[in-house]
Amino acid sequence: MRLAALWARYLALQHPTGPLIRTLVRAVVREDANFHTYQMLEATVQQHREWGDTEQGGHILMAGARYIAAHSPTQPRDAANRRNRPAVATR
């Protein structure tokens, strides 16, 4: 299931948003994110506070999550990339 669909279902079922925000924070901190990703996280949280648990607030969380997911490679993908790289010959 795609991230946005998963989050949309979670929000449609009216589960609390706190765990989603904590998940975003953990993802950003864990991935050694760059400055722009931290900015996006901060903007997502601030905008969600402004809009609250409304439909628009949910869209803000989904947009932030999609951005963070797109800019945060997962550990398994990194490991796979390292395994699939051609060996570099050294002398």
C-alpha positions in Angstrom: 0.0 0.0 0.0 1.3 3.4 -0.9 2.3 5.8 1.9 -0.4 8.4 1.1 -3.1 5.7 0.9 -2.0 4.2 4.2 -2.0 7.6 6.0 -5.3 8.6 4.4 -6.9 5.5 5.7 -5.5 6.1 9.2 -6.8 9.6 9.2 -10.2 8.6 7.8 -10.6 6.2 10.7 -10.0 9.2 12.9 -7.0 7.8 14.7 -4.9 10.3 16.7 -2.4 12.3 14.6 0.3 12.4 17.4 1.7 9.0 16.4 1.9 10.0 12.8 3.9 13.2 13.7 6.2 11.2 16.0 6.8 8.7 13.1 7.8 11.6 10.8 10.1 13.0 13.4 11.7 9.5 14.0 12.1 9.0 10.2 13.9 12.4 9.7 16.2 12.0 12.7 17.0 8.4 11.8 17.9 9.1 8.2 20.5 11.8 8.9 18.4 14.2 7.0 19.5 17.4 5.3 18.5 20.9 6.3 15.6 21.1 3.8 14.1 17.9 5.1 14.2 19.4 8.7 12.5 22.5 7.3 9.8 20.5 5.7 9.2 18.6 8.9 8.9 21.8 10.9 6.6 23.3 8.3 4.4 20.2 8.3 4.0 20.2 12.0 3.4 23.9 12.3 0.8 23.9 9.5 -0.9 20.9 11.0 -1.2 22.7 14.3 -2.8 25.6 12.4 -5.3 23.5 10.6 -5.8 20.8 13.3 -7.5 17.6 12.6 -9.4 18.8 9.6 -9.4 17.4 6.1 -6.8 20.1 5.2 -4.7 19.2 8.2 -4.7 15.6 7.0 -3.6 16.6 3.6 -0.7 18.6 5.1 0.5 15.6 7.0 0.3 13.4 3.9 2.2 15.9 1.9 4.9 16.2 4.5 5.1 12.4 4.8 5.4 12.0 1.0 8.2 14.6 0.8 10.1 13.0 3.7 9.7 9.5 2.3 10.9 10.7 -1.1 14.0 12.3 0.3 14.9 9.6 2.9 16.2 6.4 1.4 15.5 3.4 3.6 18.3 1.3 5.1 17.4 -1.8 3.0 17.5 0.1 -0.2 20.9 1.6 0.7 22.2 -1.9 1.5 20.9 -3.2 -1.8 22.5 -0.3 -3.7 25.8 -1.1 -2.0 25.5 -4.8 -3.0 24.7 -4.0 -6.6 27.4 -1.5 -7.2 30.3 -2.7 -9.4 33.4 -3.4 -7.5 36.1 -0.7 -7.9 39.5 -2.1 -8.8 42.2 -0.7 -6.6 45.9 -1.1 -7.1 
